[in-house]
Amino acid sequence: MSNISQTFERLRAQKRAAFIPFFSAGDPDIATTAALIKAAARSGADIIEIGVPFSDPIADGPVIQASYYRALDKGFRVQQLFELVSAVRKDAVTVPLVCMVSETLVFKRTATVFFQSAKKAGFDGIIIPDLPAGYEGDAAAQAAAAGLDLIFLIAPTTTPERRDLIAGKARGFIYYISVTGITGARSVLPPDLADNVADIRKRTKTPVCVGFGISQPEQAKAVSAMADGVIVGSALVRKVEEALAKGLSGSALVEHVNALLKDLASAAHG
């Protein structure tokens, strides 16, 4: 059983949903990303998702796009991602870590090399948003051979037939995209969210986690009542941006972000 699966098994026994924050690697720098990951692990994150900066982001809204550009402007390279994760693992971060990465970056290194490097660094799972289930070729087998869960996405517009296909291939958890469109904070949850999550859960025992648009503790609490996990990205990345605009850096920046993270974690666990 993978580290991710063990985490969900433990949370189910506790009747709690997972809280899954997202950070962009290298925004505003590698050292700060490491500090954010360690703070998140201490403040209630059950799984942490790390986005890999790319010049042509897939499905990412303006907040995460901007964070990627900030990292790339500082000279971010994929090798730094692996060094970052290896470093936080050595510094007692034990929660599962998931990599969100474009297929282009995986293909450039080859799937075998990328997956092996990711696992050696300390990743537990990988999300490749532009590699849909049914078109992944041998990537799922290669990820499994490396010891990684390859995590697939389902959208509100995904047909019943494809939901069944994805449910059959899913490992770790299913990432349910709550809205049609790009990432970004929304003021209200979609009215069809509960029905769609329930529909997916009828098709699989694999945990279903909801992302895209969750930005407030009240939303996290509502989602935790219907899903196995709550994913928050843009709201936290925007806090990094706010901190930079205020001239904050280092521990002051981390604390600025961590205040929201703690509230979200508490709500998701409630």
C-alpha positions as CSV (number, residue, x, y, z in Angstrom):
1,M,0.0,0.0,0.0
2,S,1.4,3.4,-1.0
3,N,2.1,6.2,1.4
4,I,-0.8,8.1,-0.1
5,S,-3.2,5.2,0.4
6,Q,-2.1,4.7,3.9
7,T,-2.8,8.3,4.7
8,F,-6.4,8.1,3.4
9,E,-6.9,4.8,5.3
10,R,-5.8,6.5,8.5
11,L,-8.0,9.6,7.8
12,R,-11.0,7.5,7.0
13,A,-10.6,5.7,10.3
14,Q,-10.6,9.1,12.0
15,K,-13.6,10.2,9.8
16,R,-11.6,13.2,8.5
17,A,-11.0,14.6,5.0
18,A,-7.4,15.2,3.8
19,F,-6.2,18.8,3.6
20,I,-3.9,19.2,0.5
21,P,-2.2,22.6,0.0
22,F,-0.4,23.4,-3.2
23,F,2.8,25.4,-3.6
24,S,4.8,26.4,-6.7
25,A,8.3,25.2,-6.5
26,G,10.8,28.1,-6.5
27,D,8.3,30.9,-5.7
28,P,9.8,33.2,-4.6
29,D,12.9,31.0,-4.2
30,I,13.8,27.4,-3.4
31,A,14.6,28.1,0.3
32,T,11.2,29.7,0.9
33,T,9.4,26.9,-0.8
34,A,11.1,24.5,1.5
35,A,10.1,26.6,4.5
36,L,6.5,26.7,3.3
37,I,6.4,22.9,2.8
38,K,7.7,22.3,6.3
39,A,5.3,24.9,7.8
40,A,2.4,23.2,6.0
41,A,3.4,19.8,7.3
42,R,3.4,21.2,10.9
43,S,0.2,23.1,10.5
44,G,-2.1,20.2,9.4
45,A,-1.4,19.3,5.8
46,D,-2.0,15.6,5.2
47,I,-0.6,15.6,1.6
48,I,1.3,18.5,-0.1
49,E,1.2,19.2,-3.8
50,I,4.1,20.9,-5.5
51,G,3.7,22.5,-8.8
52,V,6.6,22.5,-11.3
53,P,7.0,25.9,-13.1
54,F,6.6,25.7,-16.8
55,S,6.4,28.4,-19.4
56,D,3.1,27.1,-20.8
57,P,1.0,26.1,-17.8
58,I,-1.8,23.6,-18.2
59,A,-5.2,24.7,-16.7
60,D,-3.5,27.1,-14.3
61,G,-5.1,30.5,-13.7
62,P,-3.3,33.9,-13.5
63,V,-2.2,33.5,-9.9
64,I,-0.4,30.2,-10.4
65,Q,0.9,31.3,-13.8
66,A,2.4,34.4,-12.3
67,S,4.1,32.3,-9.6
68,Y,5.6,30.0,-12.3
69,Y,7.0,33.0,-14.1
70,R,8.5,34.4,-10.9
71,A,10.3,31.1,-10.3
72,L,11.4,30.9,-13.9
73,D,12.7,34.4,-13.9
74,K,14.9,33.4,-10.9
75,G,16.3,30.6,-13.0
76,F,14.3,27.6,-11.8
77,R,15.3,24.2,-13.2
78,V,13.6,20.8,-12.8
79,Q,16.7,19.4,-11.0
80,Q,16.1,22.0,-8.2
81,L,12.7,20.4,-7.7
82,F,14.3,17.0,-6.8
83,E,16.9,18.7,-4.6
84,L,14.1,20.6,-2.8
85,V,12.1,17.5,-2.0
86,S,15.2,15.5,-1.0
87,A,16.1,18.4,1.4
88,V,12.7,18.6,3.1
89,R,12.6,14.8,3.5
90,K,15.9,15.0,5.3
91,D,14.4,17.7,7.5
92,A,11.7,15.4,8.9
93,V,8.8,16.1,6.5
94,T,7.0,12.7,6.3
95,V,3.6,13.6,4.8
96,P,3.0,12.4,1.2
97,L,4.3,14.7,-1.5
98,V,2.7,14.9,-4.9
99,C,4.2,16.5,-8.0
100,M,2.1,18.4,-10.5
101,V,4.0,18.6,-13.8
102,S,3.4,19.1,-17.5
103,E,3.9,16.1,-19.8
104,T,6.4,18.2,-21.8
105,L,8.8,18.2,-18.8
106,V,8.4,14.5,-18.2
107,F,8.8,13.6,-21.9
108,K,12.0,15.7,-22.1
109,R,13.7,13.5,-19.5
110,T,11.7,10.4,-20.4
111,A,9.0,9.1,-18.1
112,T,11.3,6.4,-16.7
113,V,14.0,8.8,-15.7
114,F,11.6,11.5,-14.4
115,F,9.6,9.0,-12.3
116,Q,12.7,7.4,-10.9
117,S,14.2,10.8,-10.0
118,A,11.0,11.9,-8.4
119,K,10.7,8.8,-6.3
120,K,14.4,8.9,-5.2
121,A,13.9,12.6,-4.2
122,G,10.9,11.6,-2.0
123,F,7.7,12.1,-4.0
124,D,4.8,9.7,-3.5
125,G,2.6,10.6,-6.4
126,I,2.5,12.5,-9.7
127,I,-0.2,14.4,-11.5
128,I,0.3,15.1,-15.2
129,P,-2.8,17.2,-16.2
130,D,-2.1,17.1,-19.9
131,L,-1.8,13.2,-19.9
132,P,-5.4,12.0,-19.7
133,A,-6.4,8.5,-18.7
134,G,-6.7,6.2,-21.8
135,Y,-3.9,8.1,-23.5
136,E,-1.1,7.6,-21.0
137,G,0.5,4.6,-22.8
138,D,2.9,2.9,-20.4
139,A,3.2,5.9,-18.1
140,A,1.0,4.3,-15.4
141,A,3.1,1.1,-15.4
142,Q,6.3,3.1,-15.3
143,A,5.1,5.2,-12.4
144,A,4.0,2.1,-10.5
145,A,7.4,0.5,-11.2
146,A,9.1,3.6,-9.7
147,G,6.8,3.4,-6.7
148,L,4.6,6.4,-7.6
149,D,0.8,6.8,-7.7
150,L,-0.2,8.3,-11.1
151,I,-3.2,10.5,-10.2
152,F,-5.8,11.3,-12.8
153,L,-8.3,14.1,-13.1
154,I,-12.1,14.1,-13.6
155,A,-14.0,17.2,-14.6
156,P,-17.7,18.1,-14.4
157,T,-17.9,17.5,-18.2
158,T,-16.3,14.1,-18.1
159,T,-18.7,11.5,-19.5
160,P,-19.9,8.5,-17.5
161,E,-17.9,6.2,-19.8
162,R,-14.7,8.1,-19.1
163,R,-15.4,8.3,-15.4
164,D,-15.6,4.5,-15.3
165,L,-12.3,4.3,-17.3
166,I,-10.5,6.8,-15.0
167,A,-11.9,5.1,-11.9
168,G,-10.4,1.8,-13.1
169,K,-7.0,3.3,-13.6
170,A,-6.9,5.6,-10.5
171,R,-4.2,5.2,-7.9
172,G,-3.7,7.3,-4.8
173,F,-6.7,9.5,-5.3
174,I,-8.8,11.0,-8.0
175,Y,-8.5,14.8,-8.5
176,Y,-11.9,16.2,-9.2
177,I,-11.9,19.5,-10.9
178,S,-14.8,21.3,-9.4
179,V,-15.3,23.8,-12.3
180,T,-14.9,23.9,-16.0
181,G,-12.1,26.3,-16.6
182,I,-8.8,27.2,-15.0
183,T,-7.6,27.3,-11.5
184,G,-8.4,30.3,-9.3
185,A,-10.3,31.3,-6.2
186,R,-14.1,31.4,-6.5
187,S,-16.5,33.1,-4.1
188,V,-19.0,30.2,-4.2
189,L,-18.9,26.4,-4.7
190,P,-20.5,25.0,-7.9
191,P,-24.1,23.8,-7.3
192,D,-23.4,20.5,-8.9
193,L,-20.3,19.7,-6.8
194,A,-22.0,17.3,-4.3
195,D,-23.8,15.4,-7.1
196,N,-20.6,15.0,-9.1
197,V,-18.5,13.8,-6.2
198,A,-21.2,11.3,-5.2
199,D,-21.4,10.0,-8.7
200,I,-17.6,9.4,-8.8
201,R,-17.6,7.7,-5.4
202,K,-20.2,5.3,-6.6
203,R,-17.8,4.2,-9.3
204,T,-14.7,3.6,-7.2
205,K,-13.3,3.1,-3.7
206,T,-10.3,5.3,-4.6
207,P,-10.5,8.6,-2.6
208,V,-11.9,11.6,-4.4
209,C,-10.3,15.0,-3.7
210,V,-11.7,18.3,-4.8
211,G,-9.7,21.2,-6.2
212,F,-10.0,24.4,-8.3
213,G,-11.8,27.3,-6.7
214,I,-11.6,26.5,-3.0
215,S,-10.2,29.6,-1.2
216,Q,-12.0,30.1,2.1
217,P,-12.2,28.0,5.3
218,E,-16.0,27.8,5.0
219,Q,-15.7,26.3,1.5
220,A,-13.0,23.8,2.7
221,K,-15.4,22.7,5.5
222,A,-18.3,22.2,3.1
223,V,-16.1,20.2,0.7
224,S,-14.7,18.0,3.5
225,A,-18.3,16.9,4.2
226,M,-18.7,15.5,0.7
227,A,-15.3,14.4,-0.4
228,D,-12.2,12.6,0.8
229,G,-9.9,15.6,0.4
230,V,-9.7,19.3,-0.1
231,I,-7.1,20.8,-2.4
232,V,-6.2,24.5,-2.1
233,G,-3.8,26.1,-4.5
234,S,-4.4,29.6,-5.8
235,A,-5.5,31.1,-2.5
236,L,-2.2,30.1,-0.9
237,V,-0.1,31.1,-3.9
238,R,-1.9,34.5,-3.8
239,K,-0.8,34.9,-0.2
240,V,2.8,34.4,-1.3
241,E,2.2,37.2,-3.9
242,E,0.6,39.4,-1.3
243,A,3.6,38.9,1.0
244,L,6.0,39.8,-1.7
245,A,4.0,43.0,-2.5
246,K,4.3,43.9,1.2
247,G,8.1,43.4,1.1
248,L,8.0,40.3,3.3
249,S,10.5,37.5,2.9
250,G,11.8,34.5,4.8
251,S,10.0,33.6,8.0
252,A,7.7,36.7,7.7
253,L,6.5,35.5,4.3
254,V,5.9,32.0,5.6
255,E,3.9,33.2,8.6
256,H,1.8,35.4,6.3
257,V,0.9,32.3,4.2
258,N,0.7,29.9,7.2
259,A,-2.1,31.9,8.9
260,L,-4.5,31.1,6.1
261,L,-3.2,27.5,5.8
262,K,-3.9,26.8,9.4
263,D,-7.5,28.1,9.1
264,L,-8.0,26.0,6.0
265,A,-6.6,22.9,7.6
266,S,-8.8,23.3,10.7
267,A,-11.9,23.8,8.5
268,A,-11.1,20.8,6.3
269,H,-10.5,18.6,9.3
270,G,-13.7,19.8,11.0
